[in-house]
C-alpha cells in the first residue's frame, strides 16, 4: 500500500465512514425508540468483481461495522459469476436503494485505494 493510498484512507475515507456510522446509528436508534418499526430486513447481493483482497476486506469490514448492515458471506468468483458479498440490511424495503447505498460505499473504497479516476472508470463500464 502506497503512502498516497494511506493518506487518502486517512483524510478522505475515514471521515466519510465515520459520518456514515453516525447517520446509520441515528436512523437505527430512532427506529428502535419509536412505537412502529420501519425495519424490513432483506438480503442483497453486492458485486465485488475486480476488487483486490485488501479492498474486499476494507469494504466488508466497513459494511459490517455500519449499524443496520452485516456481511453474511462472500461467494468466490466462479464460472457462474464474479465474486460477490451477501449483505443483510435492516432497512431493505427498497432493494435497489439498499444496493445503491452499498455500491456507493464500494465506490468510496475504490476512490480511497485507487483514486477518484478508478470510480469514474468503473461507472463508465457499468
C-alpha positions as CSV (number, residue, x, y, z in Angstrom):
1,X,0.0,0.0,0.0
2,X,1.5,3.3,-1.0
3,X,1.8,6.4,1.1
4,X,-0.8,8.2,-1.2
5,X,-3.3,5.4,-0.6
6,X,-2.8,5.6,3.2
7,X,-3.2,9.4,3.0
8,X,-6.5,9.0,1.0
9,X,-7.7,6.4,3.5
10,X,-7.0,8.7,6.5
11,X,-8.0,12.0,5.1
12,X,-11.0,11.1,2.8
13,X,-12.3,7.6,3.5
14,X,-12.2,7.6,7.3
15,X,-14.1,10.8,7.9
16,X,-16.7,9.7,5.3
17,X,-17.1,6.3,7.0
18,X,-17.4,7.9,10.5
19,X,-20.2,10.1,9.1
20,X,-21.9,7.0,7.7
21,X,-21.6,5.3,11.1
22,X,-23.2,8.4,12.8
23,X,-26.0,8.7,10.4
24,X,-26.8,4.9,10.5
25,X,-26.7,5.0,14.3
26,X,-29.2,7.8,14.4
27,X,-31.6,6.1,11.9
28,X,-31.4,2.8,13.8
29,X,-31.8,4.4,17.3
30,X,-34.8,6.4,16.1
31,X,-36.4,3.3,14.7
32,X,-35.8,1.4,17.9
33,X,-37.2,4.2,20.1
34,X,-40.4,4.8,18.1
35,X,-43.6,2.6,18.6
36,X,-43.7,1.4,15.0
37,X,-40.6,-0.2,13.5
38,X,-39.8,0.6,9.8
39,X,-37.3,-2.3,9.6
40,X,-37.8,-4.6,6.6
41,X,-34.9,-7.0,6.6
42,X,-33.5,-8.0,3.2
43,X,-30.5,-9.9,1.9
44,X,-28.9,-8.5,-1.2
45,X,-26.0,-9.4,-3.5
46,X,-23.2,-6.9,-3.9
47,X,-20.9,-7.4,-6.9
48,X,-17.2,-7.2,-6.0
49,X,-15.7,-8.1,-9.4
50,X,-12.3,-6.7,-9.8
51,X,-11.7,-5.8,-6.2
52,X,-8.4,-6.8,-4.6
53,X,-8.4,-8.8,-1.4
54,X,-7.5,-5.7,0.6
55,X,-10.4,-3.8,-1.0
56,X,-12.8,-6.6,-0.2
57,X,-11.6,-6.7,3.4
58,X,-11.9,-2.9,3.7
59,X,-15.4,-2.9,2.1
60,X,-16.8,-5.9,4.0
61,X,-15.4,-4.6,7.3
62,X,-16.9,-1.1,6.6
63,X,-20.3,-2.7,5.8
64,X,-20.3,-4.9,8.9
65,X,-19.4,-2.1,11.4
66,X,-22.2,0.2,9.9
67,X,-25.3,-0.2,12.1
68,X,-28.1,-1.9,10.2
69,X,-25.9,-3.9,7.8
70,X,-24.0,-7.1,8.0
71,X,-22.0,-9.1,5.5
72,X,-23.2,-12.7,5.7
73,X,-20.7,-14.2,3.4
74,X,-18.6,-13.8,0.3
75,X,-19.1,-16.0,-2.8
76,X,-15.8,-16.6,-4.7
77,X,-15.5,-15.9,-8.4
78,X,-16.7,-18.9,-10.4
79,X,-17.8,-19.8,-13.9
80,X,-21.3,-18.7,-12.9
81,X,-20.3,-15.2,-11.9
82,X,-17.9,-12.8,-10.3
83,X,-17.0,-12.6,-6.6
84,X,-19.9,-11.2,-4.6
85,X,-20.9,-10.4,-1.0
86,X,-24.3,-11.2,0.5
87,X,-25.4,-8.4,2.8
88,X,-28.2,-8.3,5.3
89,X,-29.8,-4.9,5.6
90,X,-32.4,-4.0,8.3
91,X,-34.0,-1.3,6.2
92,X,-34.4,-3.1,2.9
93,X,-37.9,-2.0,1.8
94,X,-36.4,-0.7,-1.4
95,X,-33.9,-3.3,-2.6
96,X,-32.4,-1.1,-5.3
97,X,-31.8,1.7,-2.9
98,X,-30.0,-0.6,-0.5
99,X,-27.8,-2.0,-3.3
100,X,-27.1,1.6,-4.4
101,X,-26.0,2.6,-0.9
102,X,-23.7,-0.4,-0.8
103,X,-22.3,0.4,-4.3
104,X,-21.6,4.0,-3.0
105,X,-19.6,2.5,-0.2
106,X,-17.7,0.3,-2.7
107,X,-17.0,3.4,-4.8
108,X,-15.6,5.2,-1.8
109,X,-13.3,2.3,-1.0
110,X,-12.1,2.3,-4.7
111,X,-11.6,6.1,-4.6
112,X,-9.5,5.7,-1.4
113,X,-7.4,2.7,-2.7
114,X,-7.1,3.6,-6.4
115,X,-8.0,7.3,-6.7
116,X,-11.1,9.0,-8.0
117,X,-10.4,8.1,-11.6
118,X,-11.0,4.4,-10.7
119,X,-14.5,5.2,-9.7
120,X,-15.2,7.2,-12.8
121,X,-13.9,4.4,-15.0
122,X,-16.0,1.8,-13.1
123,X,-19.1,3.9,-13.6
124,X,-18.4,4.0,-17.4
125,X,-18.1,0.2,-17.5
126,X,-21.4,-0.4,-15.8
